[in-house]
Amino acid sequence: PIYDDIQEIIRVKTPLQKNLNKVVAGFKFGKVVMNPATHARNVMSNFILNDFEGLSPSRLDIYGKAAKEIAIKGDLYKEAKAFGLGLDTFASREIKDLLTGPESAGFIKKFGKQTIDQLSNLYQKEEEWAKMAQYIFQKSKGLSPDEAWKVAERATFNYAQVTPFIRRLRENIFGFPFITFTYKATPQVAKTLATKPTKISNIG
């Protein structure tokens, strides 16, 4: 399995795969980063997913503290950054990787690297905010930094930790471009349904 993972990382894409990746990159960029409705849904789903792990959307004090930590780059932010905050979000793992690669030079020329970075960073900050809030909440319960971070990643996902099969599916034009969310969310929802069903029924 380790050999297969390494081979997947160093696999050289064919010219056809590179061209098809351009199409996938453009689709994801337009569907996600440039769509205000997607930003709103992203924030909403992060609130819900964090609630599954105990952080209620009503805890505005925690979310406010998280926003402040990110804004001033405080000690808790630096602590979470050391664990990988911002390196494993949808924006960093699926958007920028596709849009800033050499095979996507056309998109960079059309939209400009600065525009791509600004829009992608906005989406990334939304995900960082959710992770930061969960991290602060878990630490307030007495968990160690390492344990708190594990819960934060379980709540709002590490998009880097996927199998080679899922990675192929999300990059392939004939695959499922947003499968990572489903792949990560389904077991989380199933676990919540089995252990804390009111967390889901309360949404209704």
C-alpha positions in Angstrom: 0.0 0.0 0.0 2.8 2.4 0.8 4.4 1.7 -2.6 1.1 2.4 -4.4 0.7 5.7 -2.5 4.2 6.8 -3.5 3.6 5.8 -7.1 0.4 7.8 -7.1 2.2 10.9 -5.9 5.0 10.7 -8.5 2.7 9.6 -11.4 3.2 11.7 -14.5 0.0 12.8 -16.1 -0.5 12.3 -19.8 -1.2 15.3 -22.0 -4.9 14.3 -22.2 -5.1 14.1 -18.4 -3.5 17.5 -18.1 -6.0 19.0 -20.5 -9.0 17.4 -18.7 -7.7 18.6 -15.4 -8.0 22.2 -16.8 -11.7 21.6 -17.3 -12.1 20.2 -13.7 -10.1 23.1 -12.3 -12.3 25.7 -14.1 -15.4 23.9 -13.0 -14.4 23.8 -9.3 -13.2 27.3 -9.4 -16.5 28.6 -10.8 -18.7 26.3 -8.8 -17.0 26.9 -5.4 -14.7 29.8 -5.1 -16.6 32.3 -7.3 -20.1 31.3 -6.1 -21.3 33.4 -3.1 -24.0 30.7 -2.3 -21.3 28.1 -1.9 -19.4 30.3 0.6 -22.7 30.6 2.6 -23.3 26.8 2.5 -19.7 26.1 3.5 -20.0 28.3 6.6 -23.4 26.7 7.5 -22.2 23.1 7.0 -19.1 23.9 9.1 -21.4 25.1 12.0 -23.4 21.9 11.7 -20.3 19.6 11.5 -18.8 21.3 14.5 -22.0 20.8 16.4 -21.7 17.1 15.8 -18.5 17.3 17.9 -20.1 19.3 20.7 -19.5 22.9 19.6 -22.9 24.5 19.4 -23.5 27.2 16.8 -24.8 29.3 19.7 -21.3 29.5 21.2 -20.6 32.9 19.6 -17.9 33.5 22.3 -15.8 30.6 20.9 -16.4 31.6 17.3 -15.5 35.2 18.1 -12.3 34.1 19.9 -11.4 32.0 16.9 -11.9 34.9 14.5 -9.8 37.1 16.7 -7.0 34.5 16.9 -6.9 34.3 13.1 -7.0 38.0 12.7 -4.1 38.8 15.1 -2.3 35.5 14.6 -2.4 34.8 18.3 -0.7 32.1 20.3 -3.6 29.6 19.8 -3.5 30.3 16.1 0.3 29.7 15.9 -0.2 26.5 18.0 -2.9 25.2 15.5 -0.8 26.3 12.6 2.0 24.0 13.8 -0.4 21.1 13.6 -1.3 22.0 10.0 -4.1 24.6 10.1 -4.7 25.9 6.6 -2.7 23.1 4.9 -5.5 20.6 4.6 -8.6 22.5 3.6 -10.7 22.1 0.5 -9.2 25.3 -0.9 -5.6 24.4 -0.3 -5.8 20.7 -1.4 -8.3 20.8 -4.3 -8.5 24.4 -5.6 -5.0 25.8 -5.5 -3.3 22.6 -6.4 -5.3 22.5 -9.6 -5.4 26.2 -10.5 -1.8 27.1 -9.9 -0.1 24.1 -11.5 1.8 24.6 -14.8 -1.0 22.8 -16.7 -3.4 25.5 -15.7 -1.5 28.5 -17.0 -4.5 29.5 -19.1 -6.6 30.1 -16.0 -3.8 32.0 -14.3 -3.6 34.2 -17.3 -7.3 34.8 -17.5 -8.1 35.4 -13.9 -4.7 36.4 -12.6 -2.8 34.6 -9.8 -3.6 37.4 -7.3 -7.4 37.1 -8.0 -7.2 33.3 -7.6 -5.3 33.6 -4.4 -7.6 36.2 -2.9 -10.8 34.2 -3.7 -9.2 30.9 -2.6 -7.9 32.4 0.6 -11.4 33.7 1.5 -12.8 30.1 1.2 -9.8 28.8 3.1 -10.3 31.3 5.9 -13.9 30.1 6.3 -12.6 26.5 6.9 -9.8 27.7 9.1 -12.3 29.6 11.3 -14.3 26.5 11.9 -11.3 24.4 12.7 -9.9 27.1 15.0 -13.2 27.4 16.9 -13.3 23.6 17.4 -9.7 23.5 18.5 -10.3 26.3 21.1 -13.4 24.6 22.3 -11.8 21.3 22.8 -8.8 22.8 24.6 -11.2 24.6 26.9 -12.5 21.2 27.9 -9.0 20.2 29.1 -7.8 18.3 26.1 -4.1 18.5 25.1 -3.2 20.4 21.9 -2.7 17.1 20.0 -6.1 15.7 21.1 -7.9 18.9 20.5 -6.5 19.1 16.9 -7.6 15.5 16.2 -11.1 16.4 17.1 -11.0 19.6 15.0 -9.8 17.6 12.0 -12.4 15.0 12.5 -15.1 17.6 12.6 -14.3 19.6 9.5 -12.0 17.2 7.7 -8.5 16.9 6.4 -8.8 17.0 2.7 -5.2 15.8 2.2 -5.9 12.4 3.9 -7.7 10.5 1.1 -6.9 7.3 -0.7 -5.4 7.3 -4.2 -8.7 6.1 -5.5 -10.6 9.1 -4.0 -7.9 11.5 -5.3 -8.3 10.1 -8.8 -12.1 10.5 -8.6 -12.0 14.1 -7.5 -9.5 15.1 -10.2 -11.0 13.1 -13.1 -13.5 14.7 -15.4 -15.4 11.4 -15.5 -15.2 11.1 -11.7 -16.9 12.9 -8.8 -15.3 16.4 -8.3 -16.7 16.9 -4.8 -16.5 13.3 -3.6 -14.1 14.2 -0.8 -16.8 15.9 1.2 -19.2 13.0 0.9 -16.4 10.5 1.6 -15.5 12.4 4.8 -19.0 13.5 5.9 -20.9 10.2 5.5 -19.2 8.3 8.4 -19.3 11.4 10.6 -23.1 11.8 10.0 -23.6 8.0 10.5 -21.7 8.1 13.8 -23.7 11.1 15.0 -27.0 9.5 14.0 -26.1 6.4 16.1 -24.7 8.2 19.1 -26.4 11.7 19.2 -29.4 11.5 17.0 -30.9 14.8 18.3 -27.9 16.6 16.9 -29.4 15.8 13.4 -33.1 15.9 14.3 -32.7 19.4 15.8 -31.7 20.7 12.4 -35.1 19.8 11.1 
